[in-house]
């Protein structure tokens, strides 16, 4: 880094210090570096363009690296360090800030201020300028795709191959033209085919053939000549199945206008009507001006027009390093046209806005304003690959975020609502549990009324009569929970939101709006602000007419956009285009639930078993998993505070460490989850229909295994939301594409910007810091920009040309040779910027020198050579492999459909042929594998055995696919933790020891871990099919068990000391991470109150007024997030209750407090009640 800070003109002074009488007497030896005489100031400026010299260039880079944040105070200290060490021409902090501002105006992006509709100020970085930079960036542009791709269902690995971009997105939002040869063919313009027919392309896409060739196609509408009212013209037939190959087009729109009369055809601009065969209706043509054609033809002025889909993301993070929460809501995005391996890189994640006071929807209002402007006018940019100006049209492919944020986008009350799913109308717990008062949106679609149902979401207060959930109700709830219901629609929600304003337009509308919101579960927090202003407008006004006048005046003052700005994004449906976020649903959902339940509840008060669990985790072989060795004590002790990375590791090894610690039903649920997760995280999907069908079966298998364990997990909405993942993968691509791990990691960058600011204007300062970072990344990447001199206004800079024809190649430039030289080789700056080249693979570590024996003639090509053995090897996939590891290799024997057969083997030797080119680069040539068989299944793990064979195979390095993880069959051999290992502390071996698992029996009795997530697409070919479970049988049995448990608790009321509550199979409670907590603590509380009641009752009067919890675990879970817990209890013998000692009652909170703090005699008046009262134990 120091070499980057030394310009040629620097004069460096060397000082030798010596101590003299407690001070420093220095002898200064000054040696100047002479600047090259041939380079004058102008040449130096050109060399380091757009900076003045090397020192300003390197300081500017240092100040604005993404993860190297400097405050002004730190910069001042650094400049002082340069000056006292003899560096000449060191700029001041003020001059550096002034230069940064000039460069930002000349070749950077703007931070645009907004005054939000809710009254908050915030800043948004220019979306248009960021998009223009990306297209002008030679490190990004070659990877961008602007058209959807049809693979025929053979491959699904990118967003462009998903159904949303390919088939479902509105035609108007996609790339509107195709340049084929020298012609531009726009959608919604008539063209003539070679066969003389006329049609209209409406959607361009590419198609990949079996031989790998790419052809251009368009979905089109047929056109026929008709005569309407004596007028001869064209009728457009909306046949969505009609396809046009680009080379079938004879004449485009402009040519057809000139030559139509030669073919005795009407003018292509004479479009009379549109016929819809599905609806059998005629309508007028409104999509374009038929005379001028597509609007983008005129706006582009002969240049290309390309659409740019975006993954838009919003989430909150803390702006503090301390535990004190300082919420910053941020909006980020990436380009969906990038390939999967690029879209998740931090280099390609772009910041738009953040604020610690502005709500997310208010900030999205500014973002949508920029998006609408870009869609309306387009964004001019210089194409760094085509070397020509292009016009960009962005659109949002999907909205990403965690579940609460996606619910807010979709105007949904959240997962604790009655209708807890933002994607469909599945119904959870009804607040009143009364049929005639329930809102059922499926009633018209399914012919049902609002029947009573219970599910996810807490109860709210209602006047309906409460009762225990019977078997029929529970069956209905569980079956609905694991079924995708009627999908929500954007039009339906928009209509409901509009009705709220209609209700709020009358003085008596406040209560009506509140009831409608509760009834439907549709809530717009952005609209709510404006509705509350309407309610406040007549607060102090008397008289209905006067209130109405005040209300009308308030309505007139409302802004133009007063509902959720997300609904203004025309191409987006916030209900269906918010894909399942697998990080929070699966890793921080299912895995966390089950792990916390295991450690904190099932193993509660079992310290020896917990210690054994930690030992097993620390002893697990993680080779092939791509993770570090596990620290078992941390994973067990801090089970409720782990991260997604920790749960990712747990999911892959759990079946091998908990096999004898849980019930069989619980273990089956763990196995089903561990086998499901690798399917979800497959980066590339082959044979899409087969994969989606298999994934759907595995999801249902996991849910059925969970239900067989206990249906209480179905109070968790995430167990339903996972059902929508199959459809989202079909529409958007593999789940890894819309996973949010990369965005979550980016929160650290936002936090660093916040920490190094003065926090007086966080939205502005953080936005400007990211804008400066964008400029540095773009310039050092060799991106093109227009430079008009220092101090140029930003609106005349990059990406704001209104006339594309005025853009000349000479107007665009890149940085000088000096800045480019700083990133030509790998160094610290390239690593910070994410510009490092791909790591070289296939390197090995030499273990032995050349052997004396020639290699046996198994590979004739290498027969004459001698070999050198190595200890490890990096495969082409990036996996690190050593001798003794297991891996998958491609077999040269071919089997149908050009697929290569894959074999599993154990690495016996890694060999390099001496004297070959690979030897010169320390790369091995051959691998000796001991072949394995995986045909024998293991009944406990439900994974295949790995049986070593007495056969060997020599494989070339390029045929090695990936490493795999295998585990010892500890369940069969009863391996114990009797092995002792020394403990290392401070990188030293101590005398302390820790236990490790000692593998006994057959050491080579191994199991292939098909729960492996790394390289899952290859490992899954060896997975065993899940056993078939009958859904009706499993659910009926699970519900019957839950009802039996409830009845057992009811019968146990007669025994005050009975502790029978909960399932005998390990009913989950997941304290610390699950709101479905068990009733152990609450049950003990009731026993305590019951004992007090019996003690005060004595021998006469009322005896025992409190009973045991009736299925308290499940019912407690409904209230666990509140400050109180609801407990259902049964009266034992109470003369004031009718009927006595037979029915279950719920009591008021005051009653419970009275029983606890007063004598029985004082509590008697409060105990008079009827069935249906509630009790809450504080």
N, C-alpha and C positions, 0 to 999 in steps of 0.2 A: 504494500500500500504506500510505503514511503517513497518508492521510486516513481509512483504516479504523481507525487506532489512536487517534483523537482523540475522546473522548467529549464531549458537550456541556458537562459540568461541569468540564472540564480548564482549569486556569489556566496559560497558556503565558507563560514569561518570556523576553524578548529581551535578550540581553547583547551589548554592544559592547566588544570587547577591543582594547587597545592595548599596545604593548611599552614597558616602562619599566624601565630598568636591568637588562635581561636577564630580567625577570619580566613577569608580566601584571597590569596594574592594570585592573580591569573596572568599568565603569559600568553598573549594572544598571537597566534600564528594565522594570518589571513591568507587564504588561497582562493582566488576568484576563478569561476568557470567562465571561460571566455565564450561569448555567444558567437555563433558562426557569422562571419562578416558578410556572407552572401545573403543572409536572411534579414530583411528589414522589417519594420513594424507591420507594414501591409501584408507582407508574405506570411509573417507569423499569425496575423489575424485570419488569413485565408486557410492556413494550416490547421488552426484550432477553431475555425468557424463552426457555430455562431458565437463562440466565446472569444475573448480577446487574446488569451494566452493559456498556457498549460495550468497555471496555478488557479485561475478563476474556473477553468473547466473542471479540474479535479475537486476543488472545494464545492462547486455546485453539485457535482455527483455525490459527494460525501454527505451533503446536507439533505439530499432528497432520495436516498435509497429507501425502498419500501420498509425494510425492517431495521434500518440504522437511522434512528431519529435523533436529531440534534436540536436542543433548544438554543435560543440566542445566547444564553449565558455559557452553555457548553461550547458553542462556536467561538465566542470571544476568547475563552480559555485556550482553545486549539490554535487560534490565530496568534495569541501571545506566545505559545510554544514555538511556532514557526519563527516569529520575530527574534526571540531570545537565542535561537539556534542559528542566527545569521542569515536567515532566508530574506532575500531582497524582494521588493515589489509585492509585499504581502498586503492584500486589500483589507479594509476595515469591514466590520460587520455591516455598517450602513451602506457602504458601497456594494457589498455582496447582495444585500437585500434589494438595492436599487437595480442592480444588474438582473437579478432574478425576475423582478417585476417587468423589466423591458423584454427579456426573453420570453416570459410567459405571454405577454401581449403579442409578441411577434410570431411565436410558433407553438403556443400552448393552448390550453382550453380554459373556458370561463367557468367561474362559480357564480351562478345566477341567483340573486336574492329574490325571495318570495315572501309576501305577507299572506299567511294562510287564511282560509275561510273561517277557521275557528279562533283566529286572533293571534296565532303564533308566527314568529319570524323564523325563517330557515333558509338554507342555501342548497342549491342543486347544481351539481356539475353538468355541463352541457352534454346531453346525450348525443346530439348531432355531431359535435366535434370529436367525441370519443369514437363514434362509428367511422368517421372519416379518417381518423388516425389508424384504426385497425386495417382498413382496406389499403392504406398507403404504407403499411408496415410489411417489409419483405419477409419477416419472420412469422407473420400470421397469414397474409393473403394467400400463399400457395395451398394452405390447408382448408380454406373456406369453401363451403358448398352453398349454392344459392337455389338449387332445384331439389325437389324431393326425388327419391330413388325407389324404383320398384324392383325388388329382387325375386318376386314370385313366391314369397314366403319361405325361401330357402335360407336366408340369412337375415337376422335382425340385430344389428350392432350399433347403429347410429340413429340419431333423432330423425334424420332425413328419410330413413327407411320405415318409420312408424306410420301408423294409419292416420294420425292427426295431421301431420304435414303432407302426407301423400294423398289423402282422400277427404278429410273432414274439415280442414281449415277453409274459410271462405275463399273463393277463387280470386276475389278482389285484393286479397292481402298477399298473394304469392307473386313470384317474379312474373311480370305481365308480358314478357316478350322473350323470344328466342332468336338469337342471331345465327342463322344457318347459311353458310357461305357469305354472300354479300347482302342478304336480305334480312330484314327485321320483321318477324311475324308476331303481332300482338294478339292477346286474347280479346274476345268479344269483337273481332273484326272478321268479316267474311273472307275466305280464301277459296281458290279453285284447285281441285285435285287433278291429277293426270287423267283420271277417267271422265273428266268433264263435270263432275258433281261439285256443288258448292256447300261448304260447311263452315262452322265457326269454332276455332279452338277456344277452350275456356280454362285450361289448366295444363301447363307444360311440366313434364317430368322426364327423367331418364330411366332407362330399363337396362338392367345388366343381364346379358344372355348367359347360357350355360358355359360358353367358351370364354367368358370374361369380357367380351366386347360390350361397349356401351352405345346405345342408340337413343335418339330423342323422339319422344311421343307426346301427344296431347290428348286429353279428354276433349271431346267436341260435341257440338249440337248440329244435327242435320238441318239443312235449309231447303225449302221447296218453293217454287213459284206459284203464287195464288193471285186471284183477282178478288178484291173486296171493294164493293161500291164503285165498280167500274174502274178501279185503280189497280194496276198490275205491280206487284212487288213481291217481297220475300216474307215467308213465314218461318220462324225459328222453332224447331222441334226439340224440346229439352230432353234428349235421349242421353242419359249419363253413361251408358255402356258403349257408346261409339268412340272409337280411338282413331287417331290420325298419326301416322309415322311422318316425321319431318320431310323425308325425301319423297313423299307422295304429293307434296304441295307443288303446283305448277305456277300459280300466280298469287301474289300477296294482295293486300287490300288496295294499295296504291295502283298497282298494275291492273287489277280487276276493274277499278273505276275507269281506267282509260280504255280497256278492251272489252267491256261487257257488251257493248253494242255489236261487236264483231261476232259474238256468240249468240246474239239475239236473246240476251238475258237482261232483266231489269238492272238498274243501277244498284250496286251493293249497298248504297246508302238508303235505299228505299225499303226499310224494314217495316212491315205493316203490323204484325202482331207476333205473339209468342204462344205456342201451344204446349201445355203440360200433359203428357199422356197419362201420368199417374192420377192426376186430379181431374183430367178431362175438362180443362178450362182454357180459355183464351184470355190473354192480357196484352197490354201495350208494352212496347220495348222502352225500358228506362235505364239500362245499364250504361249506355254511352250516347253521345250525340252521333247518330248514324252517318252524318255528313262528314264530321271530322275524325271519327274513329275513336280509339282509346285515348283518354286524356293524356296518358304518359307519352304518347308519340310526339305531341306538340311540346310538352315540357322538356323532354330529353334532348330535343333538337338534334336528333341523329345519333345520340350516344346511347350506351347500354343502360338499361334500368334493371336493378337487381334487388330482390327483397332479402332482408336480414332478420331471421327469427332469433328471439332472445329467450334465455332462461332468466326470468326475473325472480329475485329473492329478497325477502325481508325478514329480519329477526332482531331480537334485542340482545344486548351485551352490556357488561358493566364498563364504565369508563375509568374505573379505579383499579389499582393493583391490590388494594386492601380488600377485606371482606365486606366493607361497606358498599352496598349496592348503589350504583349510579347509572341508572338505566339509559342506554343510548339505543334508540331504534334506528336501524340502518337499512338502506336499500342498495342492493348490489345486482349485477347482472353479468352473464357470460353469453357468448355467441353460440347459439344452438347449431350453427352450421359447421362448427369445428368438430373434428373427430374426437372420439371418446378419450383417447390418451392425451389430448391437448385441452379439452374443455375444462378438466378438473385442475389444471395447473394454476398456481397462484398468479403467474405472469398474465393469464388471460381472464382474471377476475377483475371487474371494474366497479369502482365505487361511484355512487350517484349522490347520496345524501345521508345525513345522520342528524339527530337532535336528541337532547335529553329532556326536552319539554314538549316537543311537537308530537302528537299521536301519529301512528303509522299512516292512517288513511289521509290525514291532512298533508303529510309529505308526499304521498302518492298522488295527490291532486296536482302538485307541481310537476311531478314526473310524467303524469298523463298529459298535462298541457304540452310538454316538450314532445311527447310521443305523437300526439295529434298533429302538431305542427309539422313534424317530420313526415308523417303519413300523408298530410295534405299537400305539402310542397316538395317533398323529397329532400335528400341530403346529398349535395355535390361533394365528390371526393376524387382524389387522384389514385387510380388503380396501380399499385406498385408492381403488379405482375404483367398486366396488359399494356402498361405505359400509356394510358389514355384516361380522360375523365369519365366517370360513371355517376349515375344517379341512384342513390340507395333509398329503399323504403322499408323501415323496420316494422316488425310486428311481434307481439308477445306470444310465444308458443305455450308457455305454462308458467304458473306462479308457484314458487317453491317456498318452503318454510316449515316450521313445526305446526302441530295440529291447532293450537290456539290461534296462531297468526293466519293460517289458511281459513279457519272458521270466520275470523274477522273479515277477511277478504270476501268471503261468500255470504256475508250478512247472516251468519249462523250463530246461534247463542252459545255454541260450544258443546263439548262432549258430556257436560253435566246436564244438558237440557233433556226434555222428554224425547224429542226427535234428535238424537245425539249424533247422527251421521250427516256430514255436510254433502255427501254424494247422493244419498237416497233417503226415502221416507220411512226407514225402519223406526219403529216406535219403542221407546224405552218405558221407564216408570212414569205412570200418569200421576200427577199431583193429587188428584181427587179419587182416582181409581173407581170412577163411576161411569158406566157405559154411555149414558145419554148425554154426558157433558164432555166427552172426549172428542178431540179433533182428529179425524182420520183422513188424511189426504188420499189414501188408497181406496176410499169407499166407492167412488165412482168407477175406479179402474178394476176393482176386484169384487164389487158387489157386496161389500161388508160395511158394517157400521162400526163406530168407535168402541170396540170391546175393551174390557179391562185388560191391561198388560203391564208387566213389570220388566225392567231391564236396567240399562245403564242410566245413570243420572239420579240425583237426589230427589227426594220428595219435597214439595213445597206445600204451603198451607192450603187447605181446602175444606169445604164444608161437607164433603161426601163422607159416607160411613166407611170406616176402615175395617178390613178383615184380613185374615191370614191368606196367603196365596195357596189356593188349592192345586190339586194335581193337574186339572185341565188348564188352568191359567198358566201354571209353570211350563207345561208342555208347549203351550202356544207361544209363550215368551221365548223359550230356548230355540224352538224351531224357527221363529222369525229372526232371532239373533244371528243365526248362521246361514241366513238367506239374504241375497241382495234384493232389495225391494224396488219399487218404482223409482226411477231416477229423478232427482230434482232438476229443474230447468231454469235458465236465466229469465225467460219471459214470465214464468210463474212467480218467481221471487220479486221481479221488478213490478209486477202488477200488485202484489201484496204491499210492497213498500209505498207505491202510489196511493193505495187505499189508506195508509196511515196518515198521509197528508190530507186526504179528504176528510177523515175523521177529526183531525186536529184543526180543521178550518171552521169548526163550530165551538162555541164556548163550553159545551159539555163533552168535548172529545177527549179530554185527558185520560179519564178512566177507561174509555173505550179503546184508546190506543194501547194502554197497558194490558188490557185483557186480550186484545188481538195478538200482541207480541207474545204473551204467555201461551196463548192457545196454539199459535203456529210455530213458535220457536224461531221466527225470522226477526232479526234485530240488526239495524244499521246504526253503528255508533256515530258515524258522520252525520246521518240524518237526524239522529236523536238530539244533537246540539241545536239544530235549527228548530226542531219541534218544541224543545224546551223554551226557546225564545218566544215562540207563539203562545205557549201556555203562560209565560210571564207577562205577556203584553197586556193582559186584562186582569192581572192579579188584584189590583186595588181599585178596579172599576166596578160600579154597581149598575145593575140593570142589564137585561139580556141584549137589548139593542145597542147599548153603549159598549158592552163587551165585544159584540160582533164588529162594530166600527173599529175599535182598537185592534181587533184581530186582523181585520182586512188591511189596516195600515201596516201591521207587522208583516203580513204576507207580501205586500208590495215591496217591502224593503229586503226580502230574501234575495240572496245571490242567484245567479243563473243556474249554477250547479250546486244543488243542495242535497244530493244523495251520494252514496259511495262512489268515488271516482273510478273504481274498478269497473263499474258497469258501463262507463263511457268507452272502454276498450272494446270495440265492436267485434273483434275476432275472438274474444275470450269469453268463456263461460266459467265463472269462478267456482261453480259447483263441480263441474266435470274436468276442468283444466287445472286442478290443484292435486297433483298425483300423490299417492301414499308416500309419506316420508319414512323410508325404511329404517333410518337411524333411530328415530324416536319411537316408531311403532314396534320394531323387532328387537333391536339390541337394547335400547333404553326402555323398551316395553316388555315383551314376553320374557326375554332372558333375565332382565332385572327383576321382574315379578317372581319368577320361579327361583332365582338364586337367593333373593332376600327371604322368600318363604322357607327355603331349605335351611339357610344358615341361622336365621333369626327366630324361626318358629319350630320347624321340625327337629332341629338339633338344639333347641333351647334347653339349657341346663344339661347338655351332654358335651362337656368340655373335652373329654377324651376322643369322642367322635369328631369334633371340630378339629382337634389337633391332627388326627389321622387324615382328615380331608385336606388340611393344609400341606401335610407331608406328601400325600399323593399328587397334589397339584405341583409342588416343587420338583417332584421326581419324574413328571411326564416328559417324554421325549418330544420336542417341538420341531425336530428336523422336518423340513418340507412344508411347515405351516407359515413360514415367513414372519415369525414373531420371536421375541426374545424369551429366554427361559422364564418360567412363571415364578413369581414370589408368592407362594401359597398362603403365608401368614397374612399378607396384605389383602389378598382377595377374600379371605374369610373374615378377618377382623373388621375390615371396612366395607362390608358387603353393600351397605346402603349408600356409599359415597364413591362408587367406582365410575369410570368413564366408559364411553362406547368402545374404546380400544380394549379395555379389560373384559367387557362382556363379549366382545368378538372372540377373544381367546378362550373364555369359559365355554362358549357354545361349541367350540371345536373339540374340547377334551372332556366335557362333563360326563358323557356316557362311560368313560374309562375310570372315573374316580368315585362315582356315587352309586355304583351298581348294588351295593349291599347296605345302603344307608336310608333308602326310601322304600315306600310300598311299590309293588309291581305296577299299579296304575300310574303312580307318579313317575316311575322310571320310563314307562312307555311314552308318556308325554314328553319327557326330556329327549328320548331318542327321536321321536317324530319332529321335534323342534330342531335338533341338531342336523337332521337330514334335510329339513326344509330350507335352512339358511343358505347353504351353498347353492341351491337352485335359484334363490332370489338374487344372489350376488354374481350370477354368471355374467361376464362382460359382453360376450357374444353368444347369440342364440342361433343354432342351426335347426332347421325344420321347425319353423315357428309354431305351426298348429300342434305338433306333437309335444313341444315344450310347454305351451300354454295349457294343454289338456293335462299333462303330467303335473304342472305346478298347481293347477286347480285341485287335482286329486290329493296332492300332498298337503295343501292348506286345509282341506276338509278332513283329511286323516288326522292332522294335528288337532283340529278343533274337536273331533270326536274323541281322541285320546284324552284331551283335557276335560271334556264332559264326562267321560267314563271315570276320571279321577274325582271330579266334583264340578257341578254346574255353577258353583259360586263364582268361578272365574268369569262367568258371563255377565257379571256386573261391570266388567271392564270394557269400554267401548272399542279399544284397540283390537279385541278379539273379533269384532265385526268388521272394522275398517280394513283389515288385511284382506277381506274378500274382494275388495275393489282393486287390489294390486294387479290381478290378471288382466283386467281391462286396461289399466294404465300402462302396463308393459306393452300390450298390443298397440296402443295409440302413441306412446312416446319413446319406446325403445327399452332396452334393459334397465333395470332399477338403478344400476350404478350411474346411469346418465343423469337421473334427477335426484340422486342422493345428495345430501347437504354437508358431507364431511369437509369438503374443501371450503365451503362458505363458513362453516363453524371455525375452521382453522384461521380464516381471514379475520375473525374477530380480534385475534391478538394484535394484528396490524392496526386496526381501528383503536384498540385500547392504548397502544403505544403513542398514536397521534394525540389522543386525549391527554395522556399523562404528561407529554412534553409541550402542552400548551398552557396558557395562563388561565384557561377555563372561563374567561370572560365572555367569549363568543364561540362556543364549541362547534356549532354547526358551520359557521363561516371558516374558522381556523382549520378544522379537520378537512373540510371540502377543499380549501386552498392547498393544504399539504398534499392531498391526493392528486390534485391537479398538477402540482409541481412534479410529483413522482411520475405521473403519466407522461409529462414532457421529457423527463430524463430517459425513461424506458423507450419512448418512441425515437428520440434522437440517437441514442446509442445502439438501437436495433437497426439503424440505417433507414429509418422511415423518411418518406418524402414530406416536404412542407413548403409553404410559400413564405418567403421572408422579404419584408419591405422596409427593413431598417429598424433601428432601435426605437422603442417607444410606439410602435405601430399599435393602433387600436385593435383589440381582439376581434371585433366584428368584421374587420377587413382581413383577418388572417385565415387560418385553416378552416376549410369546410363551409365557407359562406359565399361562394360565388353563385349568383343568381343566373348567370348566363354561361352555360357550359361551353358554348362555342368559342368563348374568349380564353379558354384554358389552353395554354401552350406548354409543351414539354420544357421549354426554356424557363418558364416561370417557377418550376419545381426543382428543388435541390435537396441535398442531404448534408450531413455534417462533414467537416473536413477530415483529412487523413489522420490528424492527431487524435481526435476523439475515437475514430474507428480503431486505431491501433491499441487503445486501452482495453478493448474487448475481443481482440482477435484470438487471443489464447486464453485458456482457462485460468482464472485468478479469483481473488476475493470479490471483486465487483461483479463478475459474471455470475458467481454463485448467489449473490444478493438479488440480482436482477432476474434470475432464472434463465440465463442465457448459456448455461453450461452445455457442452456437447454430450451426446449419449455415451454412457460408459462403455468402454470396450469390453467385450465378452469373450468367453472361451479361453481366458487366461488361467494358468495353473500355477501351483506352488511345487517346486521340485522337491522330491523326497529322496530319491536315490540316483546315483550316477548311472551311466550306460551299463547295461547288463552284458555279460559275456556270451549269452546264447542268442541265436537268431530267433525271431518270432516264428512259431509253428505256422505251417502253410494253410491256416484257416482263411486268410485274406491274401490271395495271390499278389495283389498290388504291393503289399508291404513285405513280401517274403524275403527280399534281400536285405532288409534293414535290421539294425539293432535298435533297442528301445530303452527309453528312460522313464522311470516310474514317478508319478506325482501323487501328492496327498489329497488335493482338492481341485475343483474345477468350477468355473462359472459358465452355466449353460447359456445358449442363445436367448432363452427366455428371461435371463437375469437371476435364476435360481442358483444358489451356491450348493455344490454337492461334494461330498468327500467319500473316501473309501468306506464301505459298509452301509451307505445310504441306499435307499430304494428310489427308483425312478421309472418313468414310463418312456419307452422308446418305440419308434415307428418300425414296424416290420415291413420288409420289402414285398411280402405277399399281399396282393391286392384282393379286395373283396368288393362286391357291387358298388356302383355309384361312385367309383373313383376314390373311395375312402381307404385310407391305410389302416391296416390292422395294428393295434397297439398291444404291447406286451409290457409286463412289469418284471423288473429284475433288480437284484442287489449288486451294487458296484463292487467288483473284486479287485480290479486294477484300472488305473488311469495311465495311459501310455502315450509317449511321444516318440515318433520315429526320428532317429538321429539323422541330421543332414537334410531334412526337409524344410520347406518354407515355414511351416508351423513351429519347428524347433527354433528357428531364428527369432520368432516372436513369442516364445515360451507358451505355445498353445499345443495341447495334446491332439493326437490324431484319432486314437481308438480307445474304447472302453470295453473292458471284459465284464460281462454281466452273468450272474447266475440266475437262470430263468425261474419264475415263480408261477404257481397256479392259483387262481382266485375263484375256482368253481365251487368250493365248499362253503356254505353259509354258516354263520354262528348264530345260534338261537337267542342268546342273551343280548349281544350287542346289535344284532340284526345288520351285521356287516360281514363281508367275505373274509374267510381265512386267507392268509398268504402262506402257501405251502412251497417251500424251497424244493426245486427239482434237481435231479442229478444231471443237468444239462446246462451247457454254457453257450454264450452267444457273444460274438465280437460285433460291436456297433460303432459306426463312425460318429463323430461329435455332432455333425449336422442332423443326425437322426434322433438325437436325444430331445425329448419334448419338455419334461418337467420332473421335479422331484415329488415324491409322495410321502405321506406320513403313515407309519405303521406303529402299532402299540402291542405290548405283550398281553397275552390272554391271562390277566391277573385274576379275573373272576373265576376261572376254572381251576387255576393252580393255587388259589388262596394266598397270594403274595402278601407279606407282612412288611411293616415298617421297622425291621430289625437292623437295617444297615445304618452305620454311623459315618458321618462325614465331618471333617473339621470345618469350623466356621472361620470365614475370612472377615476381618475388620480392618478398616483403614488400609486395604490392599495388602494385608499381612495375614498369614495363617496363625490362628490362635489355638489354645488348648481346648477351647470349647468345641463341642460336637453337636450336630443336629441330625435328626433321623431322616433316612431316605428309604424308599421301598426297595426291598431285596427280592428280585425275581427268582422264583423257585420253579422246580419242574423243568419242562422243556423250554429252554431259552428261545428256541426258534419257533415256538408256537405263537404266531403273530397274527394280528388283525389289521386289515386295511382300513384306515380311518376315512370313510367316505363323508364325514362331516367337515373335511378340509375345505376351506374357502379359497385359498390360493390355488390357481389353476383348476378351479372346480369344473370347467367345461370338459376337461380330460378325465378327471377322477370320477365324475358322475356316470361315466359309461360302465363303471364296475359296481355301481350301487345296486342293492337288492330292492326289489319292489316291495312297497309297504303292504302289509296284510290287509285284506278287504274287510271292512267293518260295515255292518248294516246300520245305517243311520237311525232308522226308527227303533231298532232294538236297543242300540246304545243309549239313545236319548230317553227312551221309556224306562230303562233300567236306572239311568242316572237320576232321573226325576223321582222315581220310586224310592231310591236310596235317600234322596233329600227329604222326601215326605216322611219316610220312616224315621229319619233322624229327628225331624220335627215332632213326630208323635212320641218318640222315646223321651224327648225332653219334656213333653207335656205330661206323660205318665210318671216321670220322675219327680214331679212336683210334690207328691205325697211324702218323699223322703228328703227332709231338709238338708241332709249331709251328702246327698247324691251329687256327683260331679260329672254326670253323663250329659255332656253337651258337645256337639260337634261330631264329625264323622270319625269312624275308627280307622279310616284309611289315610289319615294325615291331612285333614282339611286345612287348606292354605289360609294363612292370615297375613303373611308378608308385612310385618310391622316395619315401619320406616320407609317403605316405598309403595305400599299398596293400600288403597282405601277400603279394600274388602277385608278388614282386619277381623280377627277371630273374637270370640266372646269370652276368652279366658279371664281377662281383667274385669270386664263388665260382669261376668258371671260371679266372680268373687265378691264384687261390690254388692250384688243382689243378695248373696249368701249373708254378707255382713248385715245388711238391712233386715233381712229375714230373721237373723238371730236376735237383733235388737227388738223386733216386733214380738217374737215369742217370749223373750225375756220380760218385756213390759206387760204382756198379756197375762202372764201368770196362769193361775188355775181357773180363773173365772172370766166372764165377759168374752170378748172376741179373742180368738186364738189364731196366731199366724196369719197376717194379712198379706205377706209378700211371698212370692214363689220363685221358682228357678227360671232362668232365661229360656224362652222358647225360640229355638233356632236363632239365638242372638247374634251369632257371628255374621250371618248374611244381612240381617236387618240392621246391625250396628254399622255395617259398611256403608249403608246409605247416608249416614250422618257423620262419618268419620272426619270429613273435612270441616265440620262445624265446630263450634266451641262446646257442643253438647253431644251426647250419645243417646240414641233412642233405644230403649230396652222394652221388650214385650214381656210381661210377667203374668202369672196366673194366680188367682186368689185361692188360698188353701182352704181355710174355713172362715168365712166372714159372714156374719148374720145380716149385715147391712147390704150385701151384694145379692143380686138375683140374676140368674140362678146361682146358688152358692156352689163353690168347689168344683165347678164343671167347665166353665168357659174361660177363655183367655181374655184378659182385660189389659188396656193400656191406661196409664195414669198421668195426670198432669205433673209438670215439673214441681209445682208448689207442694203437691202431695209427697213426692219423693223427698224433698227437702224437709218437710214436716216429719216424716218418719225418721230421718237421720238425726235431726237436731232436737226433737221434742219427745216427750214421753208418749207412750201408746194412748194414754187417756186424753192428752191434749190433741193427738192426731186424729182421734175418732171422727170428729165432724168432717174433716177433710177426706176421710176414706169413703164417705158416702158417694157413690158414683154409679156409672153404668158402663157397659161394654162400649168401647170406642174412645174413652179418655186416653190421653197419652202420658207417659212418664219419661222424663229425661234425667239421667244421673249425671251431674256436673262433673 
